[in-house]
Amino acid sequence: MANITRYDPFDDFFAGFPKAFALRPVALPTEVDVKIKLDVKEDEKSYTVRADIPGVKKEDIQVSVEGDQVSLSAEVKQEKEEKKGEKTIYSERSYGMASRSFTLPTDVDAQGAKAEYKDGVLNLTLPKKANGSSKRIAIG
């Protein structure tokens, strides 16, 4: 009985390329890759949310609460510039958005919610409520 093998014409085409060529990136990423990481804790009266959002200004963070739904979003702006004397040799700007939404087991009292951003960490205190309401929270 003969062994049958499948012929792939691309095997011959790519045979001349160095193997390292396939591992190099073709283009540099143009967006900032920021992920919002969360810790959510609950006690009898409220939820405490800790969100890691590094490299973002307080003014660029949005928090909204509607019933039991919490949404976080942040606009990330990073600029890098290398100069040699008075001449700019290299300059790169990258912009992006990061967002995260999650649902809590009970509605949140949006009027009593508090937000604080310090050293790249957003801390939210979200009191529990029987009837939900919608409000945008100012970060202090």
MDAnalysis code that builds the backbone (N, CA, C; Angstrom):
import MDAnalysis as mda
import numpy as np

u = mda.Universe.empty(420, n_residues=140, atom_resindex=np.repeat(np.arange(140), 3), trajectory=True)
u.add_TopologyAttr("name", ["N", "CA", "C"] * 140)
u.add_TopologyAttr("resid", np.arange(1, 141))
u.add_TopologyAttr("resname", ["MET", "ALA", "ASN", "ILE", "THR", "ARG", "TYR", "ASP", "PRO", "PHE", "ASP", "ASP", "PHE", "PHE", "ALA", "GLY", "PHE", "PRO", "LYS", "ALA", "PHE", "ALA", "LEU", "ARG", "PRO", "VAL", "ALA", "LEU", "PRO", "THR", "GLU", "VAL", "ASP", "VAL", "LYS", "ILE", "LYS", "LEU", "ASP", "VAL", "LYS", "GLU", "ASP", "GLU", "LYS", "SER", "TYR", "THR", "VAL", "ARG", "ALA", "ASP", "ILE", "PRO", "GLY", "VAL", "LYS", "LYS", "GLU", "ASP", "ILE", "GLN", "VAL", "SER", "VAL", "GLU", "GLY", "ASP", "GLN", "VAL", "SER", "LEU", "SER", "ALA", "GLU", "VAL", "LYS", "GLN", "GLU", "LYS", "GLU", "GLU", "LYS", "LYS", "GLY", "GLU", "LYS", "THR", "ILE", "TYR", "SER", "GLU", "ARG", "SER", "TYR", "GLY", "MET", "ALA", "SER", "ARG", "SER", "PHE", "THR", "LEU", "PRO", "THR", "ASP", "VAL", "ASP", "ALA", "GLN", "GLY", "ALA", "LYS", "ALA", "GLU", "TYR", "LYS", "ASP", "GLY", "VAL", "LEU", "ASN", "LEU", "THR", "LEU", "PRO", "LYS", "LYS", "ALA", "ASN", "GLY", "SER", "SER", "LYS", "ARG", "ILE", "ALA", "ILE", "GLY"])
u.atoms.positions = np.array([
    [0.838, -1.178, 0.000],
    [0.000, 0.000, 0.000],
    [0.889, 1.250, 0.000],
    [0.571, 2.243, -0.802],
    [1.386, 3.450, -0.960],
    [0.899, 4.541, -0.011],
    [1.850, 5.340, 0.468],
    [1.502, 6.493, 1.295],
    [1.154, 7.666, 0.396],
    [0.076, 8.350, 0.715],
    [-0.349, 9.507, -0.066],
    [-0.005, 10.753, 0.733],
    [0.668, 11.689, 0.095],
    [0.993, 12.957, 0.750],
    [0.359, 14.087, -0.030],
    [-0.001, 15.121, 0.686],
    [-0.648, 16.270, 0.069],
    [0.426, 17.287, -0.318],
    [0.377, 17.817, -1.527],
    [1.326, 18.808, -2.020],
    [0.786, 20.199, -1.731],
    [1.615, 21.034, -1.112],
    [1.244, 22.409, -0.824],
    [2.213, 23.327, -1.563],
    [1.755, 24.078, -2.584],
    [2.671, 24.919, -3.363],
    [3.298, 26.042, -2.536],
    [2.665, 26.422, -1.406],
    [3.227, 27.481, -0.570],
    [4.464, 27.012, 0.177],
    [4.619, 25.715, 0.390],
    [5.834, 25.207, 1.018],
    [7.049, 25.578, 0.190],
    [6.969, 25.438, -1.128],
    [8.080, 25.787, -2.003],
    [8.275, 27.295, -2.072],
    [7.168, 28.064, -2.069],
    [7.254, 29.518, -2.184],
    [7.978, 30.132, -0.990],
    [7.613, 29.693, 0.224],
    [8.191, 30.274, 1.437],
    [9.501, 29.618, 1.854],
    [9.982, 28.639, 1.131],
    [11.209, 27.938, 1.501],
    [12.416, 28.862, 1.497],
    [12.415, 29.893, 0.657],
    [13.556, 30.798, 0.557],
    [13.593, 31.878, 1.623],
    [12.486, 32.101, 2.352],
    [12.450, 33.135, 3.377],
    [13.089, 32.638, 4.664],
    [13.814, 33.512, 5.365],
    [14.344, 33.097, 6.673],
    [13.192, 32.880, 7.656],
    [13.371, 31.952, 8.573],
    [12.304, 31.642, 9.534],
    [12.007, 32.824, 10.449],
    [12.988, 33.634, 10.756],
    [12.775, 34.787, 11.640],
    [11.887, 35.842, 10.985],
    [11.798, 35.851, 9.655],
    [10.961, 36.819, 8.952],
    [9.497, 36.687, 9.372],
    [9.036, 35.491, 9.583],
    [7.643, 35.259, 9.946],
    [7.335, 35.707, 11.367],
    [8.346, 35.889, 12.199],
    [8.131, 36.233, 13.595],
    [8.174, 37.731, 13.853],
    [8.654, 38.526, 12.909],
    [8.756, 39.968, 13.095],
    [7.415, 40.643, 12.805],
    [7.089, 41.668, 13.577],
    [5.838, 42.377, 13.282],
    [5.964, 43.176, 11.991],
    [4.887, 43.227, 11.244],
    [4.879, 43.961, 9.989],
    [4.662, 45.443, 10.254],
    [3.811, 45.780, 11.239],
    [3.521, 47.178, 11.552],
    [3.472, 47.345, 13.062],
    [3.775, 48.537, 13.508],
    [3.687, 48.844, 14.929],
    [2.241, 49.142, 15.296],
    [1.816, 48.805, 16.499],
    [0.439, 49.107, 16.891],
    [0.236, 50.613, 16.977],
    [-0.940, 51.070, 16.573],
    [-1.229, 52.500, 16.581],
    [-2.128, 52.904, 17.737],
    [-2.702, 51.965, 18.443],
    [-3.576, 52.288, 19.564],
    [-2.933, 51.885, 20.874],
    [-3.353, 52.542, 21.930],
    [-2.886, 52.215, 23.255],
    [-3.704, 51.045, 23.773],
    [-3.033, 50.062, 24.320],
    [-3.727, 48.883, 24.819],
    [-3.831, 48.976, 26.339],
    [-4.904, 49.595, 26.815],
    [-5.143, 49.739, 28.249],
    [-6.335, 48.879, 28.606],
    [-6.160, 48.062, 29.620],
    [-7.245, 47.222, 30.099],
    [-7.595, 47.671, 31.521],
    [-8.870, 47.809, 31.768],
    [-9.339, 48.182, 33.099],
    [-9.520, 46.903, 33.894],
    [-8.751, 46.765, 34.955],
    [-8.843, 45.581, 35.810],
    [-9.624, 45.956, 37.063],
    [-10.545, 45.062, 37.465],
    [-11.479, 45.366, 38.550],
    [-11.368, 44.408, 39.721],
    [-11.637, 44.943, 40.896],
    [-11.915, 44.168, 42.107],
    [-13.234, 44.710, 42.636],
    [-14.206, 43.840, 42.876],
    [-15.499, 44.265, 43.405],
    [-15.733, 43.518, 44.718],
    [-15.989, 44.293, 45.774],
    [-16.273, 43.706, 47.083],
    [-17.647, 44.178, 47.533],
    [-18.280, 43.356, 48.352],
    [-19.632, 43.670, 48.817],
    [-19.687, 43.528, 50.329],
    [-20.382, 44.458, 50.963],
    [-20.733, 44.293, 52.370],
    [-22.244, 44.494, 52.477],
    [-22.758, 44.612, 53.682],
    [-24.207, 44.699, 53.873],
    [-24.823, 45.952, 53.258],
    [-24.065, 47.067, 53.246],
    [-24.633, 48.340, 52.819],
    [-24.193, 48.808, 51.435],
    [-23.050, 48.337, 50.942],
    [-22.541, 48.894, 49.684],
    [-21.616, 47.926, 48.953],
    [-21.271, 48.341, 47.729],
    [-20.260, 47.667, 46.920],
    [-19.042, 48.577, 46.857],
    [-17.882, 48.000, 46.899],
    [-16.643, 48.742, 46.749],
    [-15.949, 48.221, 45.499],
    [-15.659, 49.136, 44.582],
    [-15.020, 48.767, 43.322],
    [-13.656, 49.429, 43.267],
    [-12.657, 48.643, 42.947],
    [-11.304, 49.164, 42.734],
    [-10.958, 48.851, 41.282],
    [-10.687, 49.888, 40.504],
    [-10.374, 49.726, 39.078],
    [-8.993, 50.295, 38.801],
    [-8.115, 49.471, 38.256],
    [-6.784, 49.917, 37.868],
    [-6.861, 50.501, 36.464],
    [-6.597, 51.806, 36.349],
    [-6.604, 52.502, 35.060],
    [-5.331, 53.349, 34.994],
    [-4.185, 52.741, 34.712],
    [-2.922, 53.487, 34.741],
    [-2.755, 54.412, 33.540],
    [-2.027, 55.510, 33.760],
    [-1.682, 56.414, 32.676],
    [-2.807, 57.271, 32.162],
    [-3.846, 57.473, 32.962],
    [-5.019, 58.234, 32.537],
    [-5.223, 59.399, 33.498],
    [-5.618, 60.547, 32.959],
    [-5.942, 61.689, 33.810],
    [-7.348, 61.522, 34.372],
    [-7.561, 62.092, 35.539],
    [-8.866, 62.014, 36.202],
    [-9.979, 62.575, 35.326],
    [-9.679, 63.633, 34.577],
    [-10.678, 64.278, 33.732],
    [-11.113, 63.397, 32.557],
    [-10.305, 62.407, 32.211],
    [-10.592, 61.546, 31.062],
    [-11.330, 60.266, 31.433],
    [-11.774, 60.156, 32.679],
    [-12.490, 58.962, 33.147],
    [-13.969, 59.292, 33.304],
    [-14.814, 58.415, 32.806],
    [-16.266, 58.570, 32.944],
    [-16.818, 57.369, 33.702],
    [-17.663, 57.625, 34.685],
    [-18.327, 56.573, 35.455],
    [-19.815, 56.847, 35.407],
    [-20.596, 55.841, 35.058],
    [-22.048, 56.008, 35.094],
    [-22.686, 54.779, 35.728],
    [-23.769, 55.037, 36.451],
    [-24.503, 53.987, 37.146],
    [-25.957, 54.097, 36.747],
    [-26.534, 52.983, 36.337],
    [-27.953, 52.943, 36.002],
    [-28.523, 51.654, 36.570],
    [-29.233, 51.785, 37.657],
    [-29.784, 50.600, 38.317],
    [-28.673, 49.735, 38.878],
    [-28.547, 48.516, 38.347],
    [-27.488, 47.615, 38.801],
    [-26.325, 47.552, 37.812],
    [-26.362, 48.391, 36.769],
    [-25.333, 48.399, 35.720],
    [-24.339, 49.532, 35.986],
    [-23.047, 49.204, 36.037],
    [-21.979, 50.183, 36.235],
    [-21.099, 50.172, 34.989],
    [-20.809, 51.362, 34.461],
    [-19.973, 51.479, 33.264],
    [-18.814, 52.430, 33.542],
    [-17.619, 51.993, 33.171],
    [-16.411, 52.802, 33.302],
    [-15.817, 52.968, 31.909],
    [-15.350, 54.170, 31.597],
    [-14.637, 54.376, 30.343],
    [-13.543, 55.405, 30.578],
    [-12.457, 55.263, 29.818],
    [-11.320, 56.166, 29.969],
    [-10.695, 56.421, 28.604],
    [-10.318, 57.666, 28.368],
    [-9.607, 58.030, 27.151],
    [-8.124, 58.099, 27.491],
    [-7.337, 57.329, 26.753],
    [-5.908, 57.227, 27.024],
    [-5.147, 58.003, 25.957],
    [-4.262, 58.900, 26.407],
    [-3.419, 59.671, 25.495],
    [-1.976, 59.520, 25.964],
    [-1.138, 59.018, 25.082],
    [0.277, 58.879, 25.416],
    [1.103, 59.505, 24.309],
    [2.095, 60.290, 24.716],
    [2.985, 60.919, 23.750],
    [4.420, 60.644, 24.147],
    [5.227, 60.319, 23.151],
    [6.639, 60.023, 23.379],
    [7.431, 60.784, 22.330],
    [8.470, 61.484, 22.771],
    [9.278, 62.260, 21.833],
    [10.736, 62.168, 22.238],
    [11.581, 61.897, 21.278],
    [13.021, 61.851, 21.511],
    [13.666, 62.982, 20.729],
    [14.509, 63.765, 21.413],
    [15.185, 64.886, 20.771],
    [16.692, 64.689, 20.865],
    [17.357, 65.192, 19.859],
    [18.811, 65.212, 19.848],
    [19.199, 66.660, 19.604],
    [19.585, 67.338, 20.676],
    [19.826, 68.773, 20.574],
    [18.507, 69.485, 20.412],
    [18.387, 70.314, 19.390],
    [17.155, 71.037, 19.100],
    [16.296, 70.332, 18.054],
    [16.785, 69.244, 17.529],
    [16.125, 68.549, 16.437],
    [15.335, 67.353, 16.964],
    [14.076, 67.218, 16.553],
    [13.272, 66.063, 16.935],
    [13.667, 64.881, 16.053],
    [14.086, 63.804, 16.684],
    [14.503, 62.601, 15.971],
    [13.346, 61.619, 15.815],
    [12.528, 61.517, 16.838],
    [11.457, 60.516, 16.865],
    [10.301, 61.077, 17.671],
    [9.094, 60.929, 17.173],
    [7.910, 61.377, 17.888],
    [6.782, 60.386, 17.637],
    [6.099, 60.004, 18.692],
    [4.995, 59.055, 18.555],
    [3.865, 59.459, 19.488],
    [2.668, 59.451, 18.958],
    [1.481, 59.735, 19.755],
    [0.518, 58.567, 19.593],
    [-0.085, 58.169, 20.681],
    [-1.068, 57.099, 20.591],
    [-2.260, 57.453, 21.470],
    [-3.429, 57.168, 20.943],
    [-4.681, 57.476, 21.618],
    [-5.568, 56.244, 21.594],
    [-6.378, 56.098, 22.599],
    [-7.280, 54.957, 22.628],
    [-8.338, 55.119, 23.696],
    [-9.286, 54.212, 23.676],
    [-10.362, 54.181, 24.664],
    [-10.361, 52.824, 25.339],
    [-10.651, 52.847, 26.609],
    [-10.836, 51.611, 27.362],
    [-12.183, 51.729, 28.061],
    [-12.935, 50.645, 28.068],
    [-14.231, 50.686, 28.752],
    [-14.517, 49.330, 29.369],
    [-15.347, 49.379, 30.371],
    [-15.711, 48.165, 31.095],
    [-17.078, 48.381, 31.712],
    [-17.956, 47.419, 31.561],
    [-19.280, 47.469, 32.186],
    [-19.523, 46.166, 32.922],
    [-20.251, 46.267, 34.012],
    [-20.587, 45.065, 34.774],
    [-21.897, 45.286, 35.503],
    [-22.516, 44.172, 35.863],
    [-23.801, 44.195, 36.546],
    [-23.623, 43.705, 37.968],
    [-24.220, 44.440, 38.906],
    [-24.176, 44.060, 40.321],
    [-25.458, 43.311, 40.676],
    [-25.439, 42.533, 41.764],
    [-26.622, 41.749, 42.136],
    [-27.850, 42.591, 42.515],
    [-27.630, 43.810, 43.040],
    [-28.751, 44.687, 43.412],
    [-28.522, 46.079, 42.843],
    [-29.587, 46.880, 42.817],
    [-29.482, 48.252, 42.322],
    [-28.613, 49.096, 43.250],
    [-28.055, 50.160, 42.673],
    [-27.156, 51.057, 43.396],
    [-27.834, 52.403, 43.594],
    [-27.625, 53.001, 44.769],
    [-28.105, 54.351, 45.048],
    [-27.108, 55.328, 44.422],
    [-27.424, 55.819, 43.230],
    [-26.501, 56.684, 42.493],
    [-26.278, 58.021, 43.212],
    [-27.237, 58.484, 43.990],
    [-27.087, 59.753, 44.706],
    [-25.996, 59.677, 45.781],
    [-25.829, 58.538, 46.398],
    [-24.839, 58.389, 47.469],
    [-23.507, 57.820, 46.999],
    [-23.352, 57.609, 45.715],
    [-22.123, 57.015, 45.182],
    [-20.961, 57.996, 45.273],
    [-19.774, 57.460, 45.538],
    [-18.560, 58.275, 45.644],
    [-17.473, 57.662, 44.775],
    [-16.665, 58.540, 44.161],
    [-15.562, 58.082, 43.313],
    [-14.315, 58.890, 43.632],
    [-13.166, 58.208, 43.691],
    [-11.891, 58.864, 43.941],
    [-10.833, 58.206, 43.065],
    [-9.995, 59.026, 42.420],
    [-8.940, 58.520, 41.536],
    [-7.599, 59.028, 42.034],
    [-6.698, 58.085, 42.322],
    [-5.378, 58.458, 42.827],
    [-4.374, 57.400, 42.415],
    [-3.241, 57.825, 41.876],
    [-2.139, 56.942, 41.498],
    [-2.573, 55.813, 40.564],
    [-3.436, 56.117, 39.608],
    [-3.845, 55.132, 38.618],
    [-4.921, 54.167, 39.082],
    [-5.477, 54.405, 40.265],
    [-6.504, 53.513, 40.808],
    [-7.781, 54.313, 41.082],
    [-8.896, 53.850, 40.512],
    [-10.204, 54.448, 40.741],
    [-10.919, 53.633, 41.807],
    [-11.321, 54.288, 42.900],
    [-12.067, 53.636, 43.970],
    [-13.497, 54.159, 43.967],
    [-14.447, 53.248, 43.868],
    [-15.866, 53.599, 43.886],
    [-16.515, 52.995, 45.118],
    [-17.367, 53.770, 45.761],
    [-18.220, 53.271, 46.829],
    [-19.650, 53.436, 46.346],
    [-20.329, 52.316, 46.165],
    [-21.669, 52.305, 45.587],
    [-22.659, 51.730, 46.591],
    [-23.421, 52.592, 47.295],
    [-24.390, 52.093, 48.275],
    [-25.532, 51.330, 47.599],
    [-26.011, 50.307, 48.267],
    [-27.122, 49.508, 47.735],
    [-28.436, 50.266, 47.900],
    [-29.368, 49.999, 46.981],
    [-30.673, 50.650, 47.026],
    [-31.725, 49.673, 46.519],
    [-32.933, 49.792, 47.046],
    [-34.012, 48.917, 46.596],
    [-34.513, 49.322, 45.211],
    [-34.674, 50.622, 44.957],
    [-35.124, 51.119, 43.652],
    [-33.977, 51.859, 42.981],
    [-33.643, 51.494, 41.742],
    [-32.503, 52.070, 41.024],
    [-32.811, 53.433, 40.422],
    [-31.735, 54.192, 40.179],
    [-31.830, 55.472, 39.492],
    [-30.573, 55.636, 38.653],
    [-30.557, 56.618, 37.750],
    [-29.433, 56.819, 36.846],
    [-28.769, 58.153, 37.156],
    [-27.431, 58.159, 37.255],
    [-26.707, 59.387, 37.533],
    [-25.269, 59.222, 37.103],
    [-24.670, 60.304, 36.620],
    [-23.248, 60.322, 36.306],
    [-22.514, 60.761, 37.574],
    [-21.411, 60.083, 37.891],
    [-20.706, 60.333, 39.140],
    [-19.465, 61.173, 38.874],
    [-19.282, 62.251, 39.660],
    [-18.092, 63.093, 39.537],
    [-16.960, 62.455, 40.327],
    [-15.770, 62.482, 39.760],
    [-14.602, 61.883, 40.412],
    [-13.887, 62.953, 41.194],
    [-13.644, 62.675, 42.490],
    [-12.996, 63.674, 43.354],
    [-11.602, 63.306, 43.733],
])
